[in-house]
Amino acid sequence: MDQIMGQNCMSLGMFLGIAFPVVVTVTLMYQNSSFGLFGGFSVGKIRGGKTQNATSESGSNVTTHGFEMGGTAQNITHDSLGGKEGNNNTDQKSRYFFDELGRVKELQGRSQNDTTTEGRTENTAVDGDLKKISTNESAQHAVNHDDKLLDGLLAFGFDEASCKSRMQSHLYRKASPNKPSPYLISKLRDYEEIHRRCGPNSRTYNKSMKKIEHSKNNTSAATTCKYLIFTPANGLGNQIISLAATFLYAVLTDRVLLVKFGNDKHGLFCEPFLNSTWILPEKSPFWNEKHIETYQFLLEKDRASNSTENLPSVLFMNLQHSRNDPEKLFHCGHSQDLLQKIPLLILQSDQYFVPSMFMNPFFSMEVTKMFPEKDVTFHHLGRYLFHPSNEAWEFIISYYDTHLAKADERIGLQIRVFSPESTPTQAIMNLVLSCTLKHKILPEVSLQISVSSARKNQTKKAVLVASLSPEYGDNLRTMYLNKTTVSGEVIQVYQPSQEGHQKFNDNKHNMKAWMDMYLLSLSDVLVTTSLSTFGYVAQGLGNLKPWLLYRILSNESHFPACERDFSSEPCYHVPPSHYCSGMAMPVKEFHSTFPYFRECKDFYFGVKMVKDSM
């Protein structure tokens, strides 16, 4: 009996020795995107700016469409081919991304099961696709993940199904000519490890937060990990650009970034950090800033005592827009020396204060190594941090595939009216047309050539209008409806949302705004309104130098109507107004002190970064 049992044990051991590695290998192949079980190939998407197999095309010269936010992608209303009702479920598999194996299986299934009257033609196309997949070019796409990970900017190892946009976004835009530096990539990987070790739900986090909560000063609150809590302010555009700046500050100071997102941000973004969350738990004792010492009070106390003893364990910093220099010497070395000693900082801002870190002697060398091309700092930070959630992504790609994918050129037009009560719609339209017609962004309408005699196979331009008001999309649509253009181009106008006015603390409104920003970032040419942070997000994500519409506040005109910006960076509206010595710092002196700063074209009080060579 013992002999039989011994033989059975040996057989079982041999089986496990063979089977276990096989199971582990298969499991890793499924989970690890290197094996590409759900990546690499797309139907109806673009690669390198060229359109492939878009799902629909308007039958008229101009169409307009809108989002109807009902919680699922199926609730989007799509107009159709030739005016018939569109089928939103058509080719749903084109919404997802298959590797070469998955693509083959899909095509084989269609080839075997297709029963339509055009089955023979379908099968011929399928056979051709199957042959293409066997080429060397397709094989290269199957193993090349540089595009997916944005040249190393994104971390490897995410569950792709949990955030489809992270690994699919590269299929919707041209590859960026500005690559992240190796040093930036290494800093991001280091930060991710800190966040994993010290972030919410970890033992270190619970221990550190409890110690900070019950300590009286920074000395008694000495912890392994330090934290930076971001508190949003103002609209979503302000929140996104200021959050990017706050994240950079967290990376430079080895702090764990936590965001205080309320319900109005629910479902907008994916988690950006591997195996952790960036959401501050609502049960945190630091959810509100009451009874917490402020940065301004700290500086005043420090000046009076000239001592770094008895610093608080928690400090609140308000870096919001203000002409009263809200930064309070934040860009100075001595201030950062104080802040480094405090375990928990709570920062509220609506500004893109990244230039302050290039000015700061504590950070300037480090941040310059991270971003040798200073004028694409937000481009890298934004693409790293902000990935649309699966819900938002489904809306974005559905809208893009249906209305924008087949256009030869996509024009983004973002119109923000700051004083709608005193600014007539016609004054804004005159400004928009003066800009777009003069610079040949849009063609003039021909009064001589009839629609019936227009050339076939014209170039098609899709104009995506992002505005709170529907009038601007409607006016452009009417202008080009059933009319030919001098250039022979066909203009199609779309306006995804028309909210009427800006809403705060509204999840549905924020979702529409986020979708509009992202769709604008997929444009080939972008026109935005001066001073609008909404436009800043789109231009930064898309690495676009926009045409800036002059900001008018009443029934007026302005020449020029718009001007081309020199950088995709957001403008820092309220840069420091004092040298670290306390002396006043006129904005015009920024150029001599910091040669990589220039005055913003849309706000002469502000500054933005450029390449050193400019």
C-alpha positions in Angstrom: 0.0 0.0 0.0 2.8 2.4 0.9 4.5 1.6 -2.4 1.3 2.3 -4.3 0.9 5.6 -2.4 4.5 6.5 -3.1 4.0 5.9 -6.8 0.8 8.0 -6.8 2.6 10.8 -5.0 5.4 10.7 -7.5 2.9 10.8 -10.4 1.1 13.7 -8.8 4.4 15.5 -8.2 5.4 15.0 -11.8 2.0 16.2 -13.0 2.1 19.3 -10.8 5.7 19.9 -11.9 4.5 20.0 -15.5 1.1 21.5 -15.2 1.8 24.3 -12.7 4.3 26.2 -14.9 2.0 25.8 -17.9 -0.9 27.3 -15.9 1.2 30.1 -14.6 2.5 30.9 -18.1 -1.0 31.0 -19.6 -2.2 33.1 -16.7 0.7 35.6 -17.2 0.1 35.7 -20.9 -3.5 36.6 -20.2 -2.7 39.3 -17.7 0.4 40.7 -19.2 -0.2 43.0 -22.0 3.1 42.0 -23.6 1.3 39.0 -24.9 -1.4 41.3 -26.3 -4.6 39.4 -25.7 -6.6 42.6 -26.0 -4.3 45.0 -27.8 -2.8 46.3 -30.9 -5.3 46.4 -33.7 -8.4 48.5 -34.3 -11.3 48.8 -36.8 -12.5 52.3 -37.4 -9.6 54.0 -35.7 -6.8 56.1 -36.8 -3.1 55.5 -36.6 -0.6 58.1 -37.4 -3.4 60.5 -38.3 -4.8 58.4 -41.1 -8.3 57.1 -40.9 -9.2 53.4 -41.2 -12.6 52.0 -41.8 -14.8 54.6 -40.0 -18.2 53.4 -39.2 -20.4 56.1 -40.7 -20.6 59.1 -43.0 -23.1 61.8 -43.4 -25.1 61.9 -46.6 -25.4 65.7 -46.6 -22.9 68.5 -46.6 -23.5 69.5 -43.0 -24.9 67.7 -40.0 -25.0 68.4 -36.3 -25.2 66.0 -33.4 -25.5 66.1 -29.7 -24.8 63.9 -26.6 -27.7 62.8 -24.6 -26.2 61.7 -21.3 -28.3 58.8 -20.0 -25.6 56.8 -18.3 -24.7 54.4 -21.2 -23.1 54.7 -24.6 -26.3 53.4 -26.2 -28.1 56.6 -25.2 -26.0 58.7 -27.6 -28.2 59.8 -30.6 -26.4 59.3 -33.9 -27.7 60.7 -37.2 -27.1 58.4 -40.1 -26.2 57.5 -43.6 -28.6 59.1 -46.1 -30.8 60.4 -43.3 -31.9 57.0 -42.1 -31.9 56.2 -38.4 -28.4 55.1 -37.4 -27.7 51.8 -35.6 -25.6 52.5 -32.5 -24.8 48.8 -32.1 -23.3 48.5 -35.6 -20.0 46.7 -35.4 -19.7 47.0 -31.7 -16.6 44.9 -31.8 -14.9 47.9 -33.5 -15.2 49.6 -30.2 -12.7 47.3 -28.7 -9.1 46.4 -29.5 -7.9 43.0 -30.5 -4.4 41.6 -30.9 -3.6 39.7 -34.0 -4.9 36.4 -32.6 -8.2 38.0 -31.5 -8.5 39.7 -34.8 -8.0 36.5 -36.7 -10.7 34.7 -34.6 -13.1 37.6 -35.2 -12.6 37.5 -38.9 -12.8 33.7 -39.1 -16.1 33.8 -37.3 -17.5 36.4 -39.6 -16.2 34.5 -42.6 -17.9 31.2 -41.5 -21.1 32.6 -40.1 -22.0 35.6 -42.4 -25.4 35.0 -43.9 -26.1 38.4 -45.5 -27.0 38.8 -49.1 -23.6 40.4 -49.6 -21.8 37.5 -48.0 -19.5 36.7 -50.9 -18.2 40.3 -51.0 -17.9 40.3 -47.1 -15.9 37.0 -47.2 -13.6 38.4 -49.9 -12.8 41.3 -47.7 -12.3 39.1 -44.7 -9.9 36.8 -46.6 -7.9 39.9 -47.5 -7.8 41.0 -43.9 -6.6 37.6 -42.8 -3.8 37.7 -45.3 -2.8 41.2 -44.1 -2.6 39.9 -40.6 0.1 37.4 -41.6 2.4 40.1 -42.9 5.5 41.3 -41.2 4.0 44.7 -40.6 1.1 43.2 -38.6 3.5 41.0 -36.6 5.5 44.1 -35.7 2.4 45.8 -34.4 1.6 42.8 -32.3 4.9 43.1 -30.3 5.5 46.8 -30.4 4.1 48.4 -27.3 5.9 51.7 -27.5 2.8 53.4 -28.9 0.5 52.0 -26.2 2.8 53.1 -23.4 3.5 56.5 -25.0 7.2 55.8 -25.3 7.5 54.6 -21.7 5.5 57.4 -20.2 2.8 55.0 -18.9 3.6 52.1 -16.6 3.5 48.5 -17.7 1.2 46.0 -16.0 -2.3 47.7 -15.8 -5.4 45.6 -16.3 -6.4 47.0 -19.7 -10.1 46.1 -19.2 -10.3 48.4 -16.2 -9.2 51.4 -18.2 -9.5 50.9 -21.9 -8.5 54.5 -22.8 -5.1 54.1 -21.3 -4.0 51.5 -23.9 -6.3 52.7 -26.8 -5.8 56.5 -26.8 -2.7 56.2 -29.1 -4.9 54.9 -31.9 -6.8 58.2 -32.0 -4.0 60.7 -32.3 -0.8 61.1 -34.1 2.4 60.0 -32.3 3.8 62.8 -30.4 7.1 64.2 -31.8 8.0 65.2 -28.2 9.2 62.1 -26.3 9.3 61.9 -22.5 12.9 62.1 -21.2 14.4 58.9 -19.7 14.8 60.9 -16.4 11.1 61.8 -16.3 10.2 58.1 -16.9 12.5 57.0 -14.1 11.0 59.6 -11.7 7.5 58.4 -12.6 8.4 54.8 -11.8 10.0 55.9 -8.5 6.9 57.8 -7.6 4.6 54.9 -8.4 6.5 52.7 -6.0 6.2 55.4 -3.2 2.4 55.7 -4.0 2.0 51.9 -3.9 3.8 51.6 -0.6 2.3 54.7 1.2 -1.1 55.1 -0.6 -4.6 54.6 0.9 -5.4 51.1 2.1 -1.8 50.3 2.9 -0.6 49.6 6.4 1.9 52.4 6.2 -0.8 54.9 5.2 -3.0 54.0 8.1 -0.1 54.2 10.5 1.1 57.5 9.1 -2.3 59.2 9.0 -3.1 58.2 12.6 0.2 59.6 13.8 -0.2 62.9 11.9 -3.8 63.3 13.1 -2.9 63.0 16.8 0.4 64.9 16.8 0.8 68.5 17.9 3.7 69.4 15.6 5.9 68.2 12.9 8.5 66.7 15.2 6.0 64.3 16.9 4.5 63.5 13.6 7.7 62.3 11.9 6.5 59.6 9.5 8.0 57.4 6.9 5.7 58.8 4.2 4.7 62.4 3.5 1.4 63.5 1.8 0.0 66.2 -0.4 -3.8 66.5 -0.6 -5.3 68.3 -3.6 -8.5 70.3 -3.1 -10.2 71.3 -6.4 -11.4 74.8 -7.1 -13.5 76.4 -9.9 -14.4 74.6 -13.2 -13.1 71.3 -14.5 -10.5 73.0 -16.8 -9.0 74.8 -13.8 -9.0 71.7 -11.8 -7.2 69.6 -14.4 -4.3 72.0 -15.0 -3.8 72.7 -11.3 -3.9 69.0 -10.5 -1.2 68.4 -13.0 0.9 71.1 -11.3 0.2 69.6 -7.9 1.2 66.1 -9.1 4.6 67.5 -10.3 5.1 69.1 -6.9 4.4 65.8 -5.3 6.9 64.0 -7.4 9.6 66.6 -6.7 9.0 66.4 -3.0 8.5 62.6 -2.6 5.0 63.1 -1.3 2.0 60.9 -2.0 -0.6 62.8 -4.0 -4.2 62.3 -2.8 -7.2 64.0 -4.5 -10.3 65.2 -2.7 -12.8 64.3 -5.4 -16.5 64.7 -4.6 -19.4 63.1 -6.4 -19.1 65.6 -9.3 -15.9 63.9 -10.4 -17.2 60.3 -10.1 -16.6 58.2 -13.2 -14.6 60.8 -15.1 -11.0 59.5 -14.8 -9.2 56.2 -14.4 -6.9 55.6 -11.5 -3.5 56.8 -12.8 -1.2 54.8 -10.4 -0.7 51.0 -10.6 -2.1 48.9 -7.8 -3.2 51.9 -5.7 -5.8 54.7 -5.6 -5.3 58.5 -5.5 -8.7 59.2 -3.9 -8.6 60.5 -0.4 -11.0 58.4 1.7 -14.1 60.4 2.6 -13.7 59.2 6.2 -10.3 61.0 6.4 -10.0 63.5 9.2 -8.4 65.8 6.7 -11.4 65.9 4.3 -12.0 69.6 5.3 -9.5 72.3 6.0 -11.1 73.8 9.1 -8.8 74.6 12.1 -5.7 73.9 10.1 -2.8 76.3 10.1 -2.3 78.2 6.8 0.8 78.8 4.8 0.4 82.6 5.1 0.3 82.3 8.9 3.3 80.1 8.9 5.4 82.6 6.9 4.4 85.4 9.2 5.3 83.4 12.2 8.6 82.4 10.7 9.5 86.0 9.9 8.7 87.0 13.5 10.6 84.2 15.2 13.2 83.3 12.5 12.9 79.7 13.8 11.8 76.4 12.2 10.9 74.8 15.5 7.3 73.9 16.4 6.2 73.7 12.8 2.7 72.2 12.4 2.1 68.6 11.3 -0.6 69.8 8.8 -0.6 72.9 6.7 -3.1 74.4 4.3 -1.9 76.3 1.2 -4.2 78.4 -1.0 -2.7 79.1 -4.4 -5.9 80.2 -6.1 -6.2 83.0 -8.6 -5.7 86.3 -6.9 -4.0 89.6 -7.7 -2.7 89.7 -4.1 0.1 87.2 -4.8 -1.5 84.1 -3.3 1.7 82.2 -3.8 3.3 84.0 -0.9 6.9 83.2 -2.0 6.1 79.6 -2.7 8.7 79.8 -5.5 11.5 80.6 -3.0 14.1 78.2 -1.5 13.4 79.2 2.1 9.7 78.5 1.8 10.3 75.1 0.4 12.8 74.4 3.2 10.0 75.0 5.7 7.4 73.0 3.7 9.7 70.0 3.4 9.6 69.5 7.2 5.8 69.3 7.3 4.4 65.7 6.9 1.0 66.7 5.4 0.2 69.6 3.0 -3.3 70.4 1.8 -3.1 72.5 -1.4 -6.0 74.3 -3.1 -5.4 75.8 -6.5 -7.0 76.7 -9.8 -3.8 77.6 -11.4 -1.1 76.0 -13.5 1.7 76.9 -11.2 4.3 74.6 -12.9 6.6 77.7 -13.8 7.1 78.3 -10.1 9.0 75.0 -9.8 11.3 75.9 -12.7 12.0 79.2 -10.8 12.6 77.5 -7.5 16.3 76.7 -6.7 15.1 73.6 -4.8 13.6 72.1 -8.0 15.0 73.9 -11.0 17.8 71.5 -11.9 15.6 68.4 -11.2 12.6 69.6 -13.1 14.7 70.7 -16.1 16.2 67.2 -16.3 12.7 65.8 -16.2 11.4 68.2 -18.9 14.3 69.4 -21.1 11.6 70.5 -23.6 9.8 72.9 -21.2 7.1 73.8 -23.6 5.5 70.3 -23.5 5.5 69.8 -19.7 1.7 69.7 -19.5 1.5 67.5 -22.6 3.5 64.8 -20.7 1.9 65.3 -17.3 -1.6 65.3 -18.8 -1.2 62.2 -20.9 0.2 60.4 -17.9 -2.5 61.4 -15.4 -5.8 61.9 -17.2 -7.4 58.9 -18.8 -11.1 58.9 -19.5 -13.0 56.2 -17.5 -14.6 53.4 -19.4 -17.9 55.1 -19.3 -16.5 58.4 -20.6 -14.3 56.6 -23.2 -17.3 54.7 -24.6 -19.0 58.1 -25.3 -15.8 59.6 -26.7 -15.0 56.8 -29.2 -18.6 56.3 -30.2 -18.9 60.0 -31.1 -15.5 60.1 -32.8 -16.1 56.9 -34.8 -19.5 58.0 -36.0 -18.9 61.7 -36.8 -15.2 62.5 -37.0 -13.2 59.5 -38.1 -13.7 59.8 -41.8 -13.0 63.5 -42.1 -9.8 64.5 -44.0 -9.3 67.2 -41.4 -10.7 67.7 -37.9 -11.1 71.3 -36.7 -11.8 72.0 -33.0 -13.6 75.2 -32.2 -13.9 76.1 -28.6 -16.0 79.2 -27.9 -16.3 80.6 -24.4 -18.3 83.7 -23.8 -17.3 85.3 -20.5 -20.1 87.9 -20.4 -23.1 86.4 -22.2 -25.5 89.0 -20.9 -23.6 91.9 -22.6 -22.1 90.1 -25.6 -24.3 89.5 -28.6 -24.1 86.2 -30.3 -23.5 88.0 -33.6 -20.4 89.7 -32.2 -18.9 86.4 -31.3 -19.8 84.9 -34.7 -18.2 87.8 -36.5 -15.0 87.2 -34.5 -15.0 83.4 -35.2 -15.6 83.9 -38.9 -13.0 86.7 -39.2 -10.4 84.4 -37.6 -11.3 81.1 -39.4 -11.9 82.6 -42.9 -8.8 84.8 -42.9 -6.5 82.1 -41.9 -8.2 79.6 -44.2 -9.1 77.3 -41.3 -12.6 77.3 -42.8 -13.5 78.0 -46.5 -15.7 80.7 -47.8 -19.1 79.8 -49.2 -19.5 80.0 -53.0 -22.4 81.9 -54.4 -21.8 80.9 -58.0 -21.5 77.1 -57.9 -24.6 75.0 -57.3 -24.6 71.9 -55.1 -25.5 69.7 -58.0 -22.5 70.8 -60.1 -20.0 70.6 -57.3 -17.1 68.2 -57.7 -17.4 64.7 -56.4 -14.9 63.3 -53.8 -14.4 66.6 -52.2 -12.2 67.0 -49.2 -14.2 66.7 -46.0 -13.6 68.8 -42.9 -15.3 68.0 -39.7 -15.8 71.0 -37.3 -16.3 70.1 -33.7 -17.8 73.0 -31.8 -17.5 73.1 -28.0 -19.6 75.8 -26.4 -22.2 76.2 -23.7 -24.5 77.9 -26.3 -26.0 76.0 -29.2 -26.2 79.1 -31.4 -22.6 78.9 -32.6 -22.9 75.3 -33.9 -26.3 76.1 -35.4 -25.0 79.2 -37.2 -22.0 77.4 -38.7 -24.3 74.5 -39.8 -26.7 76.9 -41.5 -23.9 78.7 -43.2 -22.6 75.6 -44.9 -25.9 73.7 -45.2 -26.6 72.7 -48.9 -24.0 75.2 -50.1 -20.7 74.6 -51.8 -17.5 76.3 -50.8 -14.9 78.2 -52.9 -12.3 75.5 -52.2 -14.7 72.7 -53.0 -14.4 71.3 -49.5 -17.4 69.8 -47.7 -17.9 71.1 -44.2 -19.7 69.1 -41.6 -20.5 70.7 -38.2 -21.0 68.9 -34.9 -21.6 70.2 -31.4 -21.7 67.4 -28.8 -23.2 69.4 -25.9 -25.1 72.6 -25.3 -25.4 73.1 -21.5 -26.5 76.8 -21.6 -24.4 77.9 -18.7 -21.5 76.6 -16.6 -22.6 74.3 -13.7 -20.6 73.6 -10.6 -20.6 70.4 -8.5 -22.6 68.6 -11.3 -21.3 65.2 -12.4 -23.2 65.1 -15.7 -22.0 68.5 -16.6 -18.4 67.6 -15.8 -18.7 64.4 -17.8 -19.8 66.4 -20.9 -17.1 68.9 -20.4 -14.4 66.2 -20.1 -15.6 64.5 -23.2 -15.6 67.8 -25.1 -12.1 68.6 -24.0 -10.8 65.2 -25.0 -12.6 65.3 -28.4 -11.1 68.8 -29.0 -7.6 67.4 -28.2 -8.0 65.0 -31.2 -8.2 67.9 -33.6 -5.8 68.6 -36.4 -6.3 72.3 -36.0 -7.6 74.0 -32.8 -9.2 77.4 -32.3 -9.8 78.3 -28.6 -10.9 81.3 -26.6 -8.3 83.4 -24.8 -8.0 82.8 -21.1 -10.1 79.6 -21.2 -8.6 76.8 -19.1 -11.0 74.5 -21.0 -9.0 75.2 -24.1 -5.7 74.8 -22.2 -6.5 71.2 -21.4 -7.4 70.3 -25.0 -4.3 72.0 -26.5 -2.0 70.4 -23.9 -3.3 66.9 -24.3 -3.2 67.2 -28.1 0.1 69.0 -28.2 -1.5 71.7 -30.3 -0.6 75.3 -30.8 -4.1 76.9 -31.0 -5.4 80.0 -32.7 -6.5 82.2 -29.8 -9.7 84.1 -30.3 -9.6 87.6 -28.9 -11.7 87.8 -25.7 -14.5 90.3 -26.2 -16.9 91.4 -23.4 -19.5 93.4 -25.3 -20.7 94.4 -28.7 -17.3 95.1 -30.1 -14.9 94.0 -32.8 -11.2 93.4 -32.7 -8.4 93.2 -35.1 -6.7 90.7 -35.4 -9.6 88.4 -34.4 -7.2 85.7 -33.4 -3.5 85.0 -33.1 -1.5 81.7 -33.2 0.0 80.7 -29.9 3.6 79.8 -29.6 3.2 76.8 -27.2 0.7 74.2 -26.1 1.4 74.9 -22.5 -1.3 76.5 -20.3 -0.8 80.1 -19.2 0.1 80.7 -15.6 -2.2 83.6 -14.9 -0.8 84.7 -11.6 3.0 84.2 -11.5 4.9 85.5 -8.4 5.0 89.2 -8.1 8.0 89.3 -5.8 11.6 88.3 -5.8 12.6 86.0 -2.9 14.1 89.0 -1.3 10.6 90.5 -1.0 11.2 93.1 -3.7 8.5 93.6 -6.4 9.1 91.6 -9.6 7.5 93.2 -12.7 6.3 90.7 -15.3 8.6 92.2 -18.0 11.6 91.2 -15.9 10.7 87.5 -16.1 12.3 87.3 -19.6 15.8 88.5 -18.4 15.7 86.4 -15.2 14.1 83.3 -16.7 14.8 83.2 -20.4 12.5 80.2 -21.0 9.5 82.3 -19.8 7.4 84.4 -22.1 4.4 86.6 -21.6 1.2 84.8 -22.4 -0.5 86.0 -25.7 -3.9 85.8 -24.1 -3.1 87.4 -20.8 -0.2 89.8 -20.5 0.0 89.4 -16.7 0.7 85.7 -17.1 3.7 83.7 -18.2 4.2 80.4 -20.0 7.2 78.3 -20.8 9.0 78.0 -24.1 12.0 76.1 -25.4 15.3 77.6 -24.2 16.3 78.3 -27.8 13.4 80.7 -28.4 
